[in-house]
């Protein structure tokens, strides 16, 4: 039986689904992710963009220039503001689902941490995971 990942925003206006299994997940400590989430980092789960389906509601998007110099688009619920997805210009066929928006986020197991040079000193950083001061790839 095929696994379907499901999730949504805080107020329930936006719901999505994506065929599983979970893709690679990473912690991102960049300043933009911290500001976008209001936390010390974000955890994104990589999945093919073509498989992500919004089943109710619509997302709003905000595009900016990332520290890499490339465009990055963050998508969120226009009602409650909950962050849902990130799309990066350098990988247009992929989308990062915000792990906290999944109905079952406990199944996410990050495999690395990126932009650790921006990590706040009080944030827990798992020392057993590979760490990259900036992005994990060029």
N, C-alpha and C positions, 0 to 999 in steps of 0.2 A: 504494500500500500504506500502511495506517495505521501510524503510529509508536506503539509502546508503550514508555512509560518504565517502567523497572524499578529496584527498589532494595531495600534491607533494612538490618538492623542489623548490628552488629559480629560477633555470635556466629552469625548466620544463622537465629535462631529466628523472626524476623518478616521476611516478604517482602511486597512490594506491587507493584502495577502501576497504571498510569494511561495512558489514551490521550494521545498527544502532540498537537501539538508542545509544547515548553516554553513556559510562560507567562512573564510578567514576573518578574524576579528582583531582589532588593535586598539590600544589606548592612544589617544592623541593629546599631547600636552601643549599644542600651539596656543598662542594668545587668542587667536580668533575662535577656536573651539571653546576655550574657557569662557570667553564673553558670550558666545552663542548659547551655551548651556547654563551659564551661571555657576559652574562647578570647576574643580581643579583640572579636569580633563573630560574627554568624551570617549565613548567606546562605540566604534562603528563596525558593523558586520557587512562584509563585502558580498554583493550578489549581482548577477547580470541584470542590467537595467530593463531589458526586454521582458523579464519574468515578473517584475514588480507590478502589481495591479492595485489601484485604488478602488475599493468597492463602495465607499460612501464618502461624500464630502469632496472638497477640493483643497489643494495645498496652495500656499502663497510662497513665493521664492524671493530670495535676496542674493544677488551676485556681487562678489567683491574680488579683489586681487589678493591671493594668498601669499604667504611668505616666500613661496616658490616662484612667484612672479606670474603664475597662471591664474585663470579665472576659477573660482570655486562658487558653487551655488548651494545654498542651504535652503531646505524646504521645511515648512512648518504649518501648523494649523492657524488659519486666519482668525479663529475665534478665541482660542486659549493661548496661542503662541508656542505650544509645545513643539520642540524640534523633532523632526521625523527622519529626514534623509539629507545626505550630502552628495553632491555630484561634482566631480573634479574634471577640469578641462583635459588633464593629462590622461584620463581613462574614461572617455565618453560612453563606453559600452557597459560601465559598471556604476553601481550606486552603493553608498554606505547607508545601511539602515541603522538608526540610532538604537542601540541595544536596549535602552530603557523604555523604548516604545513598544517592544515586543510583548505579547501576552505572557510568554514564558522566557524571560531574560536569563533565568538561571541556567539555561543550556548553552549560553555563550561562554566561550573559553578563549580569551585573547591570547594571541601567539607572539605579540611583540609590542613595543612602545616606541612611538615616534615623537619627534620634537622635544626630547627630554631636556634639552638645554633651556627650555622655557618652563619646565616643571616647577611648581611652587614647592618650597622645602618641606611643608607640612603634609603634602599629599603622599600617601602610601605608594611606593613603587616596588612592584614585585621584582626582586633582584634576580630571579631565575629566568626571566624572559629576556630575549635579545632587546637591546636598547639602541636607539639611533638618535644622535643629537638633533638631527633634522629629519627629513623624509627618509623612508627605508629604501627608496630607489630614486634615480635621477629623472 
